[in-house]
Amino acid sequence: MTLKLPVGIEDFREIRCAGFYYVDKTKLIEQLLDNWGKVNLFTRPRRFGKTLNMSMLHRFFEIGADQSLFDGLNIMLREDLCNKYFGQFPVIFLTLKGVDGLSFEKATQKLINLIAREAERFRFLQDSDSLTENEKERYLALIRMDNGKYSMDEDILESSLQTLSELLFRHYGQKVIILIDEYDVPLDKAYQNGYYKEMVSLIRSLFGDALKTNEFLQFSVLTGCLRVSKESIFTGLNNFKILSITDVRFDEQFGFTEAEVEKLLKDYHLESHLSEIKEWYNGYRFGDADIYCPWDVINHVDLLCENPGELPQCYWINSSGNALVKRFVSIANRTTRDEIERLIAGEPIEKFVRLELTYDEIDNSIDNIWSVLFTTGYLTQVGMTEQGDYKLVIPNKEVREVFRFQIQEWFKDNIGCNTDRLTDFWNSMKEGKTKEIEHYLNWTLSNSISVFDTKAQETEKENSYHTLLVGLLTRNSDWVVRSNVEAGEGFADILVEPEDPDAGIVIELKYSKEAAGLEKACEKAIKQIKDRRYYEYLRNDGRSDITLYGIAFYKKRCKVIVEKMNDI
């Protein structure tokens, strides 16, 4: 029987109980215990299994744990660790991914709700014989409701995790494990909505009490996308172990390795799809491991099970607004635009990367954004220079697509908004002024970010220029612009019907392998229009004043040749 695929499921118990496919990551438990750290922070991009791993830790360590959830998994081979740690600890588990809001007050209320609901799991504390009446009152303060919603004052909230740890210790006589998933989401949302300083202060106090001065803590694990500066949040935490994407420790425990992907495809009889999945979803480098994005792989294999002919899609990219890449592209200067073009072409860019930032530092410089693009998965590394700079690349085809899209959006917002130049270009197209057309297109190309992959086939490069030109022409609301339309004995690249009912324009595009071949490529384009009679489409529409354009491109240069139908 083929197991169901856990699309979007992040609860370990649900996956194991409901018969979903599970890629065994329980070696994380073994490594955590063998390489002890009091407070452990894992930074990984979103959708790489952080929440599922935290849920797995929760189900392993918590008192009353169900051993059947771990039957057949790697951790059960370590009898020494299982005997000592399995089901032996009270566990506080919070995922902060939902702590957001347009104001500090709303975000704080969501944090209060989250902690109070977690405290509600331990209702037995209010009747515990091991707690004093005063301690029971302290517990009730964590779950108190006022006018139908949880209510904590500032002091109670800041000490809430430490308080809950102490009360659980009093009840069980055992220190507590604290798991905090997506710890940096409240900071990210606070920065976006203008209350960053207030949220930093709150989180610093909350974590300080829970992780630094908490004598009832066994150990803690935190996850997040960004390693927030120690001075910002983790002040005074001397027992703090940071395990970033550059660390070789735990490098295979978040995301899928190639061996895991190969096994998954074999289990679903989809081995022939490995190369396309590798091209689209592999390419991340964590420590010494090559890693696939698990969100992509699971989603795509799920679709392939229904339709083996399904083409790869952008699953990871479409699960976020990708605001960071948009911001990066929008503020790029000429040098950075050149570097982005090289990334699109598959070349590495050498950059000094800061692994430790505060959110309010991100926009201070373009270098900081390079660093965040790296830590959040939009870029990965393929080595280091002798000077200690990282060699950064775009990891795979999916991420390359988000850069392409944001570049195209930037182009629409910037190049296309110069209406005077654009109007002159349209007039030149109507009048057949080749020099003016060439000048405008060359200016446009030199001032934009190219998305032309030098490794792509010629047809793909032509498509990129095609998209560029169609975008410029369709901004004229008085024109009807048709792309790849059936005409004559083939498909014309671009047909334009201007407002003049007698006028028409036929455009054929070519890509030249070298600058010296531009003229010849233009002549080839004109010949193709004539040989395949693309102009018949316009003639059948009653248009007799037809202009033919052969336009050839090489990198950021173009050549234009024009002929009139009456010259034929």
Buried (B, 14 or more C-beta within 10 A) or exposed (E): EEEBBBEEBBBBBEBBEEEBBBBEBBBBBBBBBEEEBBBBBBBBBBBBBBBBBBBBBBBBBBEEBBEEBBEEBBBBEBEEBBEEBBBBBBBBBBBBBBBBBEEBEBBBBBBBBBBBEBBEEBEEBBEBEEBEEEBBEBBEBBBEEEEEEBBBEEEBBBBBBBBBBBBBBBBBEBBBBBBBBBBBBBBBBBBEBEBBEBBBEBBBBBBBBBBBEBEBBBBBBBBBBBBBBBEBBBEEBEBBBBBBBBBEBBBBBBBBBBEBBBEBBEEBEBEEBBEBBBEBBBBBBBBEBBBBBBBBBBBBBBBBBEEEEBEBBBBBBEBEEBEBBBBBBEEBEEEBBBBBBBBBBEBBBEBEBBBBBBBBBBEEEBEBBBBBBBBBBBBBBEEEEEEEBBBBBBBBBBBBBBBBBBBBEBBEEBBBEBEEBBEBBBEBBBEBBBEBBBBBBBBBBEBBBBBBBEEBEEEEBBBBBBBBBBBBBBBBEEBBBBBEEEBBEEEBBBBBBBEEEEBBBBBBBBBBEEEEBBBEBBBBBBEBBBEBBBBBBBBEEEBEBBBBBBBBBBBBBBBBBBBEBEEE
